[in-house]
Amino acid sequence: MENLKVKKLPKATAKRLPLYLRYLKVLNESEIVRIKSKDFAQITQVPSATIRRDFSYLGELGRSGYGYDVPYLVEVFSRLLESNEEKRIALCGFGNLGKALANNNFRRNENLKIVAVFDTNPEIIGQTINGYYVHGMDELKQVIKEEGITVAISTVPSKYSKEAVNAIIETGITAILNFAPNRVKVPKTVHMQYIDLTTELQTLIFFDSLQTKAEAVKA
């Protein structure tokens, strides 16, 4: 790691790094120690040529014919994406998924913290639920400014996602994690990541199938 020489990363490449790390961690947890770019492309839905080009900005991470060492890649990408700066987070949508995220509140990373939650449901606005005071979405801009929030998570259902994302953007926040799979058009200055639970389940099934085939070959 000390000898790793990182070239200046294009913006498009930098945006894909968290995606790569997410799937690499799943591979690592599945005890898959080596992967080739063509196989990683199937998992990430990023073309293999793009993966090889992205990885080349980080130095010699793999070997021709061998592929990439998964534990090492996890170490490299984790180091690159590590943040020692506190990130205060707004959570928009306090339904079942929102409550689950708030209760967990990134326990594995003390620098990430949900500090305010928002919803449009009049039955819970103004209530304190599971230790969180629920603000109305009309308070978004004011609370974000007062709390020094720089990141937002939206768990709002797909049909309301665009409205919620636009409201977040109007506050000046440029980093948004969206749990609605439908793509929302945002300004180039805004960085949006999507979590599609259906895709995550398909990925899980893929890994399980891969592991079953590997064990069958060993047998």
C-alpha positions as CSV (number, residue, x, y, z in Angstrom):
1,M,0.0,0.0,0.0
2,E,2.8,2.4,0.8
3,N,4.1,2.1,-2.8
4,L,0.8,2.6,-4.4
5,K,0.9,5.5,-6.8
6,V,-2.5,7.0,-7.6
7,K,-2.8,9.0,-10.8
8,K,-5.3,11.8,-11.0
9,L,-8.7,10.2,-11.2
10,P,-11.3,11.2,-13.7
11,K,-14.6,12.2,-12.1
12,A,-16.4,9.2,-13.7
13,T,-13.8,6.8,-12.3
14,A,-14.0,8.4,-8.8
15,K,-17.8,7.9,-8.7
16,R,-17.4,4.2,-9.4
17,L,-14.9,3.5,-6.6
18,P,-17.6,3.1,-3.9
19,L,-19.5,0.7,-6.2
20,Y,-16.4,-1.4,-6.7
21,L,-15.6,-1.5,-3.0
22,R,-19.1,-2.6,-2.1
23,Y,-19.0,-5.6,-4.4
24,L,-15.4,-6.4,-3.5
25,K,-16.4,-6.6,0.2
26,V,-19.1,-9.0,-0.7
27,L,-16.6,-11.1,-2.7
28,N,-14.2,-11.0,0.2
29,E,-16.9,-12.0,2.7
30,S,-17.7,-14.9,0.4
31,E,-14.1,-16.0,0.7
32,I,-13.5,-15.4,-3.1
33,V,-9.8,-14.4,-3.2
34,R,-9.4,-13.8,-6.9
35,I,-11.5,-12.4,-9.7
36,K,-11.0,-11.4,-13.3
37,S,-12.3,-8.2,-14.9
38,K,-14.8,-10.0,-17.1
39,D,-16.4,-11.7,-14.0
40,F,-16.3,-8.5,-12.0
41,A,-18.0,-6.8,-14.9
42,Q,-21.0,-9.2,-14.7
43,I,-21.4,-8.4,-11.0
44,T,-21.0,-4.6,-11.2
45,Q,-22.6,-4.1,-14.6
46,V,-19.6,-2.0,-15.6
47,P,-17.8,-3.1,-18.8
48,S,-14.6,-5.0,-18.2
49,A,-12.6,-2.5,-20.3
50,T,-13.8,0.3,-18.1
51,I,-12.9,-1.7,-14.9
52,R,-9.4,-2.3,-16.2
53,R,-9.0,1.3,-17.1
54,D,-10.3,2.5,-13.8
55,F,-8.0,0.2,-11.9
56,S,-5.0,1.3,-14.0
57,Y,-5.2,4.7,-12.4
58,L,-4.4,3.1,-9.1
59,G,-1.2,1.3,-10.3
60,E,-0.5,-2.3,-11.0
61,L,-3.4,-4.0,-9.1
62,G,-3.6,-7.2,-11.2
63,R,-1.7,-9.5,-13.4
64,S,-2.6,-10.6,-16.9
65,G,-4.1,-14.1,-16.9
66,Y,-4.5,-14.1,-13.1
67,G,-6.9,-11.3,-12.4
68,Y,-7.1,-9.3,-9.2
69,D,-6.4,-10.3,-5.6
70,V,-9.7,-9.5,-3.8
71,P,-8.4,-8.9,-0.2
72,Y,-5.7,-6.6,-1.6
73,L,-8.3,-4.6,-3.6
74,V,-10.5,-4.2,-0.6
75,E,-7.5,-2.8,1.3
76,V,-6.7,-0.4,-1.5
77,F,-10.2,0.9,-2.1
78,S,-10.9,1.1,1.7
79,R,-7.8,3.2,2.2
80,L,-8.7,5.5,-0.8
81,L,-12.3,6.0,0.4
82,E,-11.5,6.3,4.1
83,S,-12.7,9.6,5.6
84,N,-11.4,11.0,8.9
85,E,-13.8,13.9,8.7
86,E,-17.1,13.8,10.4
87,K,-20.1,13.6,7.9
88,R,-23.4,14.7,9.4
89,I,-26.3,13.1,7.5
90,A,-29.9,14.0,6.9
91,L,-32.4,11.1,6.5
92,C,-35.4,11.8,4.4
93,G,-38.2,9.2,4.8
94,F,-38.8,7.7,8.2
95,G,-40.7,4.6,7.3
96,N,-39.6,1.1,8.1
97,L,-36.4,1.3,6.1
98,G,-35.6,4.8,7.4
99,K,-36.0,3.7,11.0
100,A,-33.8,0.7,10.4
101,L,-31.0,2.9,9.0
102,A,-31.4,5.4,11.9
103,N,-31.2,2.7,14.5
104,N,-28.0,1.3,13.0
105,N,-26.6,4.8,12.3
106,F,-23.3,3.6,10.8
107,R,-22.0,2.0,14.0
108,R,-19.0,0.7,12.1
109,N,-17.8,4.2,11.2
110,E,-17.9,6.8,13.9
111,N,-17.4,9.6,11.3
112,L,-20.8,8.9,9.7
113,K,-23.8,10.0,11.7
114,I,-27.5,10.6,11.0
115,V,-28.3,13.8,13.0
116,A,-31.7,14.7,11.6
117,V,-34.7,12.8,10.1
118,F,-37.5,14.2,7.9
119,D,-40.9,12.9,6.7
120,T,-44.1,14.2,5.1
121,N,-46.5,12.0,7.3
122,P,-48.4,14.5,9.6
123,E,-49.0,11.6,12.1
124,I,-45.3,11.4,13.0
125,I,-44.0,15.0,12.3
126,G,-43.2,16.6,15.6
127,Q,-42.9,13.3,17.3
128,T,-39.8,11.8,18.9
129,I,-39.5,8.2,17.6
130,N,-36.7,5.8,18.6
131,G,-34.8,8.8,19.9
132,Y,-35.2,11.0,16.7
133,Y,-37.3,14.1,16.5
134,V,-39.1,13.9,13.1
135,H,-39.0,17.1,11.1
136,G,-41.3,18.0,8.3
137,M,-39.7,18.3,4.8
138,D,-40.6,22.0,4.9
139,E,-37.9,22.4,7.6
140,L,-35.2,20.7,5.5
141,K,-33.3,23.7,4.5
142,Q,-33.3,25.3,7.9
143,V,-32.3,22.2,9.8
144,I,-29.6,21.3,7.4
145,K,-28.0,24.7,7.8
146,E,-28.3,24.7,11.6
147,E,-26.9,21.2,11.9
148,G,-24.0,21.6,9.4
149,I,-25.3,18.6,7.4
150,T,-23.5,17.8,4.2
151,V,-24.9,14.4,3.1
152,A,-28.5,13.2,2.7
153,I,-30.1,9.7,2.4
154,S,-33.5,9.3,0.8
155,T,-35.6,6.3,1.6
156,V,-38.7,7.9,0.0
157,P,-40.8,5.6,-2.2
158,S,-40.0,5.8,-6.0
159,K,-43.1,7.8,-6.9
160,Y,-42.1,10.6,-4.5
161,S,-38.3,10.2,-5.0
162,K,-37.9,13.0,-7.5
163,E,-39.7,15.5,-5.3
164,A,-37.6,14.6,-2.3
165,V,-34.3,14.7,-4.2
166,N,-35.1,18.1,-5.6
167,A,-35.9,19.4,-2.2
168,I,-32.5,18.1,-0.9
169,I,-30.6,19.7,-3.8
170,E,-32.3,23.0,-3.1
171,T,-30.6,23.0,0.3
172,G,-27.2,22.9,-1.3
173,I,-26.3,19.3,-0.5
174,T,-24.4,17.6,-3.3
175,A,-24.0,14.1,-1.9
176,I,-27.1,12.0,-1.9
177,L,-27.8,8.2,-1.3
178,N,-31.1,7.2,-2.8
179,F,-32.8,3.9,-2.0
180,A,-35.4,4.4,-4.9
181,P,-34.1,2.6,-8.0
182,N,-35.6,5.0,-10.5
183,R,-33.0,7.4,-11.8
184,V,-33.5,11.1,-11.1
185,K,-31.9,13.8,-13.3
186,V,-29.7,15.9,-11.1
187,P,-27.1,18.7,-11.8
188,K,-23.6,17.6,-12.7
189,T,-22.4,19.1,-9.3
190,V,-24.6,16.6,-7.4
191,H,-23.2,13.1,-6.7
192,M,-26.0,10.6,-6.4
193,Q,-25.6,6.9,-5.5
194,Y,-28.5,4.4,-5.8
195,I,-29.2,1.4,-3.7
196,D,-31.5,-1.1,-5.5
197,L,-32.5,-3.9,-3.2
198,T,-33.6,-6.1,-6.1
199,T,-30.2,-5.8,-7.6
200,E,-28.6,-6.5,-4.3
201,L,-30.7,-9.7,-3.9
202,Q,-29.7,-10.8,-7.5
203,T,-26.1,-10.2,-6.6
204,L,-26.5,-12.3,-3.4
205,I,-28.0,-15.2,-5.5
206,F,-25.1,-14.9,-8.0
207,F,-22.5,-15.2,-5.2
208,D,-24.3,-18.1,-3.7
209,S,-24.4,-19.9,-7.0
210,L,-20.8,-19.1,-7.7
211,Q,-19.8,-20.6,-4.3
212,T,-21.9,-23.7,-4.8
213,K,-20.2,-24.3,-8.2
214,A,-16.8,-23.8,-6.7
215,E,-17.5,-26.3,-3.9
216,A,-18.8,-28.8,-6.5
217,V,-15.6,-28.6,-8.5
218,K,-13.5,-29.2,-5.3
219,A,-15.5,-32.2,-4.5
